[in-house]
Amino acid sequence: MSGIDLVAVLEEIQRKFNVEYEKTIQESLSKPGNSYIYVIDGSKNEEFVTFIVYDCRSDMKFDFRKFFDVYDSISEGSIEIIMIFNDWKHEYELYEECYKETKDSKEKIRLTGIFEQKNSYYARSSEPVKLTLENEGINYLEYDVISEQIEETEINKETNYSIIEGGEKLSIKGRIYNLQMSEIQKLYYVTGKDLFIKNVRLGIDGKNIVAKKIKDAFKSYFQVYCYKKINDKKQKKIAKNMWKLTTEIIQENIPQKFWYYHNGITFFVENNDEAGDVIFETMGSVLTIDPKKVSVINGAQTLTNIFYGIQEVVDELDELLDNVDESLTSEEKKETKELFSLLINESLNDIYVKAVFIEANSELSDSITKGLNTQIPILEEDSLASSKDIMTINEALYKRNIKVLKVGEKEGTKRGLNVLDLCKLFLTTTENPGKSKNFPKNEMKTILEKILDEIQRDEEKFLNNIETTLNISDWWPSRKNFVNSTNEKENIIEKYGRNYFQSYFLNVNKERETINDEMIIQTYTKFLSEFSKSEISLGEFKKDQLFESFKARQNEENPDLEKNELSDLKDYLNEIISKDSKHKRSINHLITEYFLKQKINLDAFRTIPLIKEKDGNYSVKEAFPFSSKTFNSLYQGRDYLNIDEVIEYPEFEESVFGKAVSNPFPLFSIYWREDNLIIDDIKYYEEFSFDRFSEDAKIAYNQTIDGFKKGDYNLFPKVSDGLKFHIRPKAMNADDQFMFSNGEFITKRTFWANRETVYQIIEALA
C-alpha cells in the first residue's frame, strides 16, 4: 500500500479510536523499520500509549513471531494494537493461517490473545454497501416520526441528549425488511465487531462457552441444509452420521424456519444530515448503506455467531471426514469436502431474518439501545455466590472444570452452577434425593457448611460424586432412547426420578473408577426394576423414605451369571425385537432386564454388535468407545490460559487410558444377520481386555499428548492413521464441550478402539 493511502487510513483510525499521535503521521511513518509494522507513540484518554500498527493488507503473511518481538520490546506504558485488514473475511482467514503455523499450545494461546486484544480496521469499510432486496423491496414496512419544533431546551438525564431551543426537530425513520443472511453478511464483512459499537453487548466471538452454545445451535441450520441438498446416497449417509443428524434435528433446523424462531436484527443508522452523504437509501431492489454509520443495537449474538458458525462448519470438515466409518479415498474425500463446503456457504441464501432499520440522530442511539436490551433481575439466593465459603468450594471444583458462578457471570472455561444447583447436587450425593428435589432455600448456608466439611474430609470423593451426578444429569434427557417404560409405575419413575437415580447410581457403583454410557443404561434398568417394587407417586420422590427402604433391601444376594445360563437370552431378544425393531438400540437394557428376571446379578458389562456380511463372515459394526474419563483426565484441573504454568501429563502406564486398556471387563458379542433384525448368536467373555495391544495404545496415547502440548487437536490419532486406537468426539450433546490446550472450546471426545482391533481380539478368544 502507498504511503499516502496508509496516512489516510491512520487519520481515520485516529478519529475512530479517539487517539492522539505524539508526532505527525508522516513523521511517525518515516521511522526506520518494517514496511508493514509501525510503532507510534501517542495518548488515549490522557494516558501515554504506544500504538503498534500492523498493515495486513499486502500479500505478505502476518509475521506473528516478529510481532511478538516488537510487542515484547516495549517495556513502559500501555500498548494498543491496531491491525489493518481488507475486511472481516480477510482477518478470519489470516488468523486461521497463522494459527496453523503455531508450534505449541502456549503460542496458540498468545496468538489468540493478540487477536482478541487488537482493534481492527477494515479498508473496505470506506465503501458503501449495497444489499439486494427481493421483489424490489416491496416486502417492507415503514414508520416515520417527525415532531413539531421544540421551543425550550430540555435535557434527558438518562441519555444526556439535549434538544436545542428554537431549532431542532425530532426525526426518526423506521424500515423493516426481510433480508437474506447472505446479504447481511456483506455488511458484516466490511465492519466486523464495529457493527456492534453502539450495542450494550458486543457479539461474543471468542472461546466463551455461551458463544459456543449459540454458535453450535446455528450450525445445525447449515448442516441440515447441506444434508437435504445432497443427492448421492453415500454422501448423504456420511453427512447424517458425522453431524449426528437425527430426524428431530432435521425437522427443527430447516433453514426456512429461522425467520420464525428468532426475533430479528435491529440496526441503528446514524443520520446527522451531513450534506451530500448517502447514508441510507433504497432504490428499487437495492438498499445502500454507509457501513461507518450503521450499528446493530439488538441481535449482536445472532450475527456474530452465525457467521463464525458457518466458517467453523466448513473448517471442521477435514477432521470429521477423517473419522467417518465409511472408507473414503483421498479423491472422494476431496470431492465430498468441496461439495459440502459449497452447500454450507449456499445455506445463507435460504436463511431470512427480520431486519429493522432505525434512522435517526446519533444522540438518540443510547435511549433506543437501552429500550431494546433490558437486564435480568438478581435472584435473592445468588448473594451467597460471593461468599468466602463459595470461594473455598470453587478452589476444589476448579480441579474438575466446575465453578459456582456469581450473578451474571459467564461460564468461561468452567462448567457453571449456581449455589442452589450445588446444594441440590450435594444432597443427591449424600443419598438424600427426596430433600434435594424438595429443597428449602433457607437451608443453603447450612448445606454449604456441610460441603466444606466433606471437602476437608475427602475432597477426591466429593469431586468424583459431583462430576458423576452432573454426567447423569446430562445423560438423563436421552433415557427414552434406550429404555421404554412398560407400566404406570415406571412412567412415574421416568418423569420424576432423576434425583433418586443419581443417588442410586452412586450407591451401587461405589467401587467404579470410571463410568460409561452402557453402565448408566444397565444401572437405570436395575433402578426401574428396584423401585417398581414399591408403591410410588410424585410425593414419594420428595421424601427420602423410599430410598431408605431400598438400602434396607440391598443385602439380598443374587447368584452370579454362569455361561450355561445364556441359552435362552438370544430367543428372548429376538422375540422382543420381532415385535418392535426399535428395541435394537436398547439391547444393553434388554440384556440387563432379562437377567434381572432370572435373578442373576451382572456386573457392568459392555456389548459389541457384529454384522454378517454377504460373504458369510461377520465384521464388527462400530468402533469401541472407552470411558470419557480416559480423555478428560488429560485436561481437567489444568489452567491452559496461564502461559506461565508448566503443564505435565502422566506416562501411559499411569494414565486412566493405560489402566483401562489393561483392566478386564465382561462383554457380550452380538452376532446379527445381514438385515440387522435377527440375532444369530451371542457369546459372553467374562474377562475381555485390550491388554494385548497395549503397545499400540501407548503410541496413540503419546500422539494425543503431543496434540495437547502443541495445542493442535488435528494431531490426535485418527481412524485413517492405521493405528489400533484413535480419538474422536463423544459427547452428550452439542453443548458438551471443554477448553482445549489452545484456549478453544471443542466437543468432548475420548479414546476409541478401531473396529478391526475389537474383531481381532474376539477372533483370538473364539
N, C-alpha and C positions, 0 to 999 in steps of 0.2 A: 504494500500500500504506500502511496506517496506521502511525503511529509505533510503537505497541505491537507490531505484527506485526514490524516491522523490528528492534526491540530484541531480540525473541525470536530472530530469525534471527542477529543479531550475537553474541548469547550462545552460540548453537550453533556459530557459526564460531570463536569464542574457544576453545571446548573442542576442536573438531575439529582446528584447525591449531596448537593449543598456543601461543597468543599472549596477550600481556598488553596492555591498553589503558592509556595514561597517566592518562586521566580516566575517569569513569564513562561508560557508553554513552550515557546520556541527555544528559550534558554535551557529549559529542563530537557528537551529532546536533543539538545546539542551535546549533552554529556557523552563521553566515550563509552562504548559498551555494545551490547547486542542490538540488532535492528528490530527486535520484536519484544524485548523486555525492558521496561523503564522504571527507575526508582526516582520518585518525585517527592520532595519534602513539601509539607503543607500543613493545613489545620482543618479541623472539623469540630463544630460546637466549641470553639475557642480552646481546643486541646491540640497539642502538637501531634501530627500523624505522618507516618511515612507511607506513601502510596506506591504499591507495586502494580504497575500496569502491564499486562501481558496481551499483546496483539496476536490473536489466534487466527486471523483471517487469511493468512498466507497458506500456501500448500504444505508448509512445514508441520511436522508433528509437534504436539505440546511436549516440550522437554521438561517433564516434571521434576527430574532429578536436578537439573540446572536451576529450576525454580526453587527447589528446597534449599539449594546452596545460597541463593540470593536472599531468601527469607531468613535463613539462619545467620547470615552475615549482619543483619540489622539487630543491634544489641540494645537500643534505647527506644523508649516511647512505644505507642501502639502502632499496629500495622493494619492498613486497609488494602484488600486485594481487589483489583478491578480487572476483569478479563473481557476481551472484545471478541465476539463471535459473529458469524454471519446471521444465524438465527438459532432457535432452541434446538432444532434437529441437529444442527452442526455441533452444538455444545454436547448434546447427548452422545452422539457418535464419537466425538473426541474423547469424552470421559471413558466410554466403553473400551476404546482402543488403548488408552493409557492403562486402564485397569488390567487388561490382559497382559501388559508388559511388566507389571509389578512383580517383584521376585519373592515376596513373603507377605504374611498377614499384616505385619506392622506397616509396611509400605502401602498396602491397600488401605488400611485404616487412615493413614496420613493423607493419602491422595483424596479419599472421600471427604475427610475433614476440610481440606483446602477448598474443594468444590462446594461444600455446604457453607463455608465461611465467606466466599468471594461474592462480589457484586458482578452481575452480568450486564453487558451492554451488547445489544444486537444491532448490527449495521443496517439490516433491512427494516428496522423499526421506523426509519425516516420516510418510508414509502407508504402511501395509503393502501389499505387492504380492501379488496373487493370480494364480497360474499354473494354467492348466487342464491336467489330466491326462486322457489318453484312457482309455476303459474304466474310469472311476472309480479310476484309479491302480493297477490290478491288475498292470500290466506293470512291476513294480519288484522289486528285491532289497533285502534289509536285512541288516546285520551290526552287532551291538551288542557292545561290550566294557565290562564293569563289573568292576573289580578288587576284591580284598579291601582292607580298610582298611590303610593303611601306618602302621607303628608308629614308624619312625625318620625323621629328617629327611634327605633326600637332595637334592643339587643337581647337576643336569645341566650340566656346564661348557659344552656346545655351545649349549644353549638358555636357560641361566640360569633354568630352570623349577625351582622348589623345591616339594617335596612336604612339607607341614607335618606335624610329628609329631602323631600321635594323632588326626587329624581327617579328612583328605580322601581320597575315593575317586577312582580314575582312571575317568572315564566318557567313552566315545567311541561315537557312534552313526553308522552309515553307511546311506545310501539311494542306490539307483541307479534313475534313471528314464530312459525315452525321451521326450524333450521336443521339441516343435516349436521351431524357431529363432524363430518369431514370438512364442512365449511368453517365451523368454529375453530377447527384445527389450524386453518390458515392464519387466523388471528393469534392463536396461542404460539405458533411457531415464531412469530416476529416480536412477541412480547415476553414469553416465559412467565416468571414469577411477577414481573411488573404488572401483569394483568390483574393482580390482586392487591395492588398497592393501597387501595382505599378500603380493603376488607378487614374486618376485625380478626379474621382467621386467615393466615396465609395458607395456600394449598400445601399440605404436607407431603413432600415427595421423597423424603429420606427413608431411614430404616425404621421409623416409628411403627410399632405393631398395629396401631389404629389405622394408619395409612395402608398397611398391608392388607388388613381386613376389607377396607373399602375397595382397594385395587383388585384383590382377588375375586370379589363379588362381580366386578365389571368384566374380569377376564372371561367369565362364563359366557357372556354375550358373544365375544369374538370366537370362542371355541365352538359354540353351538352353531353359529353362522357357518363357520368353516365346515363342520361336520355335515350340515344339511346340504351344502353345495357340492360335496364330493360325490362323484358318480361311481368311481372304482370301488368294488366291494372290499378288497383287501385294504385299501387306504382308509375307507370308511371305518372298518373294524379297528385299524390302528388308532385313528383319531378318538374313537369311542373309548378304547381301553386306556390309552396313555393319559387322557384327560379325565378318566373316570366319569363319563357322561351317562348318568342314569336317566331313565325315562322322565323322572320328576325334574331333573336339572334341565333337560332339553325342553320340556314344556314350559318351565318357568323363565327361561332365559332366551326366548326368541327375541331377536333384536328389536322387532317392531313393538314389543311390549314396553321397551324402555321409557317411551313417552308417558305411559300410564303409571309407571312405578316411581317416577322422580318428579320433584316439584318444578324443576326447570332452573334456568340460569338468569340472574338479573345483572345487567350491565349498566353502569353509570357513564354517560357521555358528557364530558366537561365542555360546556359551550359558554365562553365569556364574550361572545360576539366580537371576536377578533376579525376584523375586515379582511376578506379575501381568502380565509382558510376554509377548506372543505372538511368539516369535522364529522358530519353525519348526514348522509344524503341517499335517498332511494330514487333510482331512475329505472323504471321498468322492472326487470328481474335482477338488478344489481344494487346491492347495498354497499356503499362506500364509507369506510370509517378511517379516521386518523388514529393509528394504534397508540399514539402518545396521549391521546385524550380520552381513552376508554379504560374502564376498570370493572372487574367483576366484584360486585358487592354482596352477592349471595350465590353460592354454588361453587366456591373455590375447590372444595374437596372433590366434587364430581369431576370438574375439568382436569385438575392435576392428575388424579389417579386413573382416569380413563385413558389419558394419553401416555402416561408411564406404563399403565397396564398393557396396552396394545403392543408397546415396544418389548415388554418382558415376555409376552406370549410368543413373539417371534424369536427372541433371543434364547428362550428355553427349548426350542425345537431340537437342537443338536443333542442335548443331554437326554431328552425324552425318547427320541428316535433310537438312540443307542441302547435303551433299556426295554424296548418293546419285545414281547415274546416272539412275534413274527420275525423270521430272519429276513433281513434286507441286504441286498448287495449295495456297494458304495454308490452305484449309479441310481438304484431305486431310492436310496436314502436322499440323494441329491434332488431327484425329481419330486419326491414327496415333500421335502422341505420347501422347494421353490413354489409348489402348488399351494401348500398350507400358508406360506408367507403372503402370497398374493391374495388369497381369500381372506385372511385375517385383516390385512390392511383395507381390503374392499368392504369389510363389515361396517365401517364408519358411515358408509353411504346409506345403510339401512337403519341406522340409529338416529332418530329425530328427538329434538329437545325443544321445550317451550322457552324461547329466548325473549326476555323482557328488556327493552332498552329505555332508560330514563335519561332524557337530555335536559340539563339544567345548569345553572351557575355552579361552579366548583364548591362554593361555600355551603351549598345545600347537601353535599355528599355525606357529611358526617351524620346529620339527623336522619337521612334516608337509610343509611347503612345500619345505624343503631336500631331503627324500627324493624329491620329485617333480620337482625341477629340478637335475639333475646337470650338471657342467661338462665341456667338451671339452678333453682334454689338449693342451698346446702341442707342435707338431712341432719337432724339433731344428733344421731348416734355417730356421725362421722367426726365429731370433735375429738373422739378418742384416738383417731388416727395420727394425731400429732404428739401423743404422749410418749414418755420415756419407755414405758412398757413395750409399746409397738416398735420403738427404735431397737430395743434389745431383741425382740422376737424377729424382726427383719434381718438382723445380723445372722441369725440361724437360717432363715428362709432363703436368703440370698444364695446359699450353697446349693439350692435346688432350683435356682432361677425363678423364685416366687417372691412376691413383695406385697405387703399390705399398703394400699395406696391412700394418699391424702385426697381430700375433696378436689376434683378437677384434674388430678394428676394422671398423666397418660401412662400406659403400661411400659413403654420403652423396651428395655431388654429383659424385663421380668414379667412373669405371669401375674396379673393383678388380682387382688382380693380386697374387699372392704372388711371392716372389723367384724361386721355381723356374719359375713361368709366364713371368716376364720373361726369364730366361736362355734358355729354350727358344724363345721368340718371337724373340729376338735372333739365335739361331743359324739360324733359318729365313730371316731377312732377309739373312744373310751367306752364303747358299747352302750351308749345312751341315745339310740336312734330316734326314740319317741320324743325325748326332750329336745333333740336337735330340730325335729320337724315343728314342734310347738314351743319354740324358744322364747322366753320372756326377755325383752331387750334390757330391762333394768338389771339383769344379771351379767351383762357383758364384762364389767370391771372384774367381777369375781372369776369368770372364766379365763380372762387374760392372766390373772394371777396363777391359776392352775396350769396354764400353758407354760408360764415361766418356770414353774416348779418341774414340769415334765422335761423341759429343755435342760434344766440343771441336772436332772436325774439320768436321762438317757436321750441325748439330742438326736442320735442316729435313728433310734426307733421312732421318735416323734416325726422326723423328716420323712422317713420311709412311709409311715402311715398317712401323712398328709398328702404326699405325692401319689400314693396308690388310690386314695379316696378321690383325688382330682381326676386321675386317669379313668376311674369308673364313672365319674360324672360325665366325662367326655364320651365314654362308650354308651352310656345309658340310652340316648336317643335312637341308637341303632339296634336295640334289643329285638325289635319286631322283625328285623331281617333274618334273625336266627331262630327265634323261639316264638311259637304261636300259642297263646293262651287257649286252653280247651274247656274251661268251665268258669263259672262266675267267681269262684274264689281266686283263681289265677288272674282273672281280669282286674280284680280289686288290687291284688299284689302288683300287677304290671303298672297300674295307674299311680299307686300311692307308696310303693315300697322301696323307692330308691335309697333313702337313708338307712332303712333296715338292711338292704342288700350290701351297702358299703360296710356296715358293721359286721355282717355275716361273712363277707369275703375276707376281711382282716382276721376274723376269728378262726376260720377253717384253713387259712393259708399262712399261719404264723411262721412256719419254717421256710417259706419260699423266699429266695433272694430276688428273683425276677418274676415278672408276670407276662403273659401274652394273651392274645385275643381268645385262643381256644380254652385257656384256663378260665378266663372270665365267663365264657359261654357254659362250660361244664359246671362251674360253681353256681351260675344263675339257674341252671336246670335243677341242681340239687336244692337250691334256695326255694324255687317254686314248689318242689315236692315236699320239702320240710315244712313250710309254713302253710301249705294247703291242709295239713293235718289239724289245724286249729280253726275255730270259728273266728272269722276276721271281718272287719269293717274299717272304714276310714278312721273312725275313732280309735281303733286298736293301734294304728300306726302313730298316733300322737302320744302314746304311752310306752313305757319300757317293759311292761309285764310280759308281753308276747315274746320278747327276746329272752327274758329270764327263763321262761318256760322252755324255750329251745335249748338253752345252755344246760338245763336240768336233764334233758334227753340225750345229751351229747355222748354220754358214756356207753350207750348201747353199741355193741360191737357187731360189725358186719364181716362175713367171710371174704377173703381175698379172691381175686379172679384166678381161675385155673384155665389153661389153654383149651381143655376139652369142653369148656362151657361156652365156646364161641359158635358152636354148630348151628344154633337157631338164629343167631344175630343177622345173618345175611337174609334169611327168609323174612324176618321181621322188618328189616329196612326196605326190602323190595315191595312188600305188601303196602307199606305206608306211601312209598314213592309212586306206586302204580295208581294210587287214589288221587294224588296231587303231586305233580312233578316239582313244584316249588320247594318241596321239602329237601331237595338235593342240597340246597345251600345251608341247611341246618343239620347236616349229617353228624356233626360233633354233639349237638344237643340230643339227637335221636339215640346215639350210642349210649350216652350218659343216662338217658331216660330208660332205656332197655335194661341196663344193669341195675339201676335203682329198683326196678320192678322185680328183678331177680335177687334183690338184697345182696348185691355184690358191690364191694367198695373199690372203685377205680381211682388210682392216683392221677394227678394231672398228666393227661396223655395228649399226643398230637396225632393228626391224621394226614395221610398223603394219598391223593387220588391219582390213579393210573388209568390211562385210556387205551383201549385196544385199537391198534392201527389196522389198515387194510391188509397188511401182510400177516396179520395174526399175532404180532408181537405187541407188548404193552410199553408205553412210554409215560414218564411222569408228567402230569398235566401242567404243573406250575412250580416255580421256584419256592424254596422253603425259607420263611422269614424267621430270624432269631428275635428274641425279646428286644424291645425298644431300648432297654437299659444297656444292651451291649454297645449301642452307639451313643445314647445321650449321656452316658458316664464320661464321655470324652470332652463334653463341653460344659456340663453343669458345674457351677462353682468357680468358673474361670472368667475373669474380667478382661475381655478382649479389647475394650475401649481404652484401657490403661496401657499405653505403648511401652511403659517402663516395667511392667510386670513380666517376670520370667515365667513362661508357661511350660509346664512339664507334663509328659504323658507316661503312663505305665508301660512297661515292657509287655509284650504279647502274653507271656505266661502268667502275668499278674493281672491282666485286664479281665473285665467282665466277659468280653467276647472269647478270650482264650479259655476261660473256665467253662463257658457254655459249649465250646467245641469238644472239650474232653469229658464233660459230665454226661452219663447215660440217662435216658428217659424212655417211658413206654410209648409205643407208636403202633397205630393201625394202618396198614396199606390197603386201600380200597380199589379193587380192580373192576372198572366199568367197561361195558360193551361200547361199540362204536357210537351208538345212538345216545350214550350218556344217560340212559334211563333205567338200565338194569345192571345190578351188581353181579359179576360172575364169581368173585371170590373175595375173601377177607383174610388177611394174615396179621398176626399180632407179634410184636417184638418187645419183650419186657425191658430190654436194655439196648435201645438204639443210640448210636453215638457217631459223631463226625471225627472222632479222635484219629482215625487212620489218615485223615487229610489235614492234620494239624500243621504240617509244614506249609501247605498251600494256604491255609487260613492265616498263618503268620505273614506270608507275603502280602495278602490282601489287607491285613491289619496295618502293616508298616506303610503300605501305599496310602491308606486312609490317613494315617498320622502325618504323612508327608503333605497331603492335601490340606490338613488343618494348619500345619506350620507355614505353608506358603499362602494360605488364605485362598485356595483355589479348589472348589468342590468338583471341578472338572477332572481333577487328578484322582478322584475316588475310583476304585476298580469298577469296571462296567462288565455287563454280560459279554459284550463284544471283545473284551480283552483276552478271553480264553482262560481266565483263572477259574478255580472251582468255587470261588465265592465272590460276591460283588456287593456294592452299596446301591440302594435305590430308595425312593420315598416310601414311607409307610406312616400314614397319619390318620387321625380320626376324621378330620375334615380340612377344608381349605385354610381355616384359621389356626390349625395346629402347626405352629412354626417355632423356630428358635433362632437366636442370634449366632451366626457362624463367625469364625475367627477373623473374617474380613469386615465385620461390622454389619453385614447384610442379614436380613431376616429371610430364611429359606424354609421350605417344607421339611418337617421332621422326617427322618429316614432311619434305616437300620441295616444290619448285615443280612444278606440272603445267601443261601447255598443254591448253586445252579441246579437246574432240573437234572442234568446229566450226573452231577455229583450225588444227588439223592438216589438216582437209579443205580449207580454203581454200588452203593452200599447195600441197597435192597437185594440186588443180584448176588452179592457176596454172601449175604445172610440166608438166601433161599436154599 
